[in-house]
Amino acid sequence: MSSVIGKRVNGRTYYYLVESARVGGRPRIAEQRYLGSADEIGAAMAGAGGVPQHTRHLAFGDVAAVWSTLERLRLARTIDELVGPRKSKVSIGTYFALAVAQRATAPEATLEQWWAGSAADRFVRPRPAADAVTDDAFWRAVRKLTPSQMERI
């Protein structure tokens, strides 16, 4: 069921188009889309609303599902505990988790292409700098591991 709801924030009302569904027998908002303030909606209806100059489409759902699974498995933490502390921008455990997520969701892309074209930066904490998420950086980190550490991983 679709409806429009208003939310007051700092004395202004903002409107959303919501889809409701029953979850566990109770009504819940299943989807929500921002419409704008009354002034913004009025301007759009009058044809004064601007058209976006560009859009950016990011892979989201598959990346979120894989990253959530990796976090539940504690992959990065477990690898970091096995390897021990290192002085680097990105931990080896995080690199492995990023590589797994990239290969699971976009195996044809390089790590840096995947990072730039997905919403992964919204999930990974601490968030690595974009220039640290590259295939070269991943392999440099992996080459520093001993055979014993690789076996334990």
N, C-alpha and C positions, 0 to 999 in steps of 0.2 A: 504494500500500500504506500503510495507517495503522498507526501504533504510538505508544506513549507513551515518552517519554525523560525522564530526570531530569538536571538541571544543578545542580552544586554551586556555590553562591556564598556566601562567608564562612561556610562550615560548614553551611549550610542547603541542602536539596535542593528545587528547584522543578521542577514537572512540566509537560510540553508534549505536546499531541497533534500529531503530525507526519504529513504526507503525503509519501511519497518518490516520486521519479520518476527516470528515467534521462535525464541531460543529457549529450550528447556521449559516450554509452556508459558513463557513470559514474553511480552512484547519488548523488542529491543531495536535500536537503530542498526540496520545492517549496512547501510551505505549513506554517505553524507557528501553533498557537493555545495561548496560555497557559492552564493549568488551575489552577495555584496550588501552594501547599505541601501536604504531606500533611495538616496540620491543617485547612487551608482546604477541601481536597477532602473530608475526613471530615465537617466541619461541613455542607458542602453536601449530602452524601449523607444526613445525619441531618435535613435540612430546616431547618437553622439558618442557611443561607446567605441573605444579604440580597438583596432584589430592587432593582435600580437605580431610583432615583427619577426619573431622566430620562436620555435618550441624546442624542447629537449626531451627526448624520450629515453627513459632508462629502464633496463631490465630490473624488475623489482621482486615479484612474487617468488620466482624460482631461487633467486639469490637469498631472499629472506628465509625461505624454507631450509635451504642448505646451511646457511649460517646458524640458524636456530638449532639445527641438529648438531652441528659442530660444537656449539656452546654447551648443549646438554651433555655431549660426550666429553667435554673438557679437553678437547684435542690440544689446543694451543698451550694451556696450562700444564698438561701432562708432559708434553714435549719439553717445555721450558724447565720443568722440574727435573727431568731426566738429564738434560744437557747442562743445566746450571746457568748462572747469570753471565751475560755477555755485554760488552759495551758496543751497542749498535742502535740505530734509529728504530729498527723493527726487530722484535724478538724472533728467534728461529721458529718457535711454535706458531706465532702469527703468520710467518711466511708459509709454513706448511698448511695452515688452515686456509689462507688465501689461495694457495695453489690448488687445494682440493676443491674449494668453492668455484674457482675459475674453470677447472677442468670438468666439473659436474654441470656447470650452467652454460659455458661457452668454450668448448674445447678447441674450436677453430681459431680463437683469438689469442693474442699474446696476453700476458698478465696485465701489462699497462693498458692495452686496448679494452680489456674487460673492466678494469678499474674505472676508466674514464666513461665507459658506456653502461655501467650498472649503478645501482644504488648502494653498492657495498660500503661506501664511505659513511653511510648512515647507520651501519650496524657495527663496524669494527671500532673497538675502543681498546686502548687509545688509538685515535685515528692517525695512521701514518701519512706522511707527506706524499703527494702524488709522485714525486720523483724518486721515492724510495720503493714504490711498488712497480718493479720492473722484473723481467725475466733475468736480466744480468745480475741485479741485486739479489734475487732469490738464489741463483746458482753460486754467487760469491759466498753467501751465507752457508749454503749446503756444503761447499768444498772445504769449509773450515771445520766441519764435523769429522771426528775420528771414526774409523770403521766400527769401533765398539759402540760409540754413540748412535751411529746409524742402525746398528743391529738392535739396540735397545728401543729405538723409535719404532 
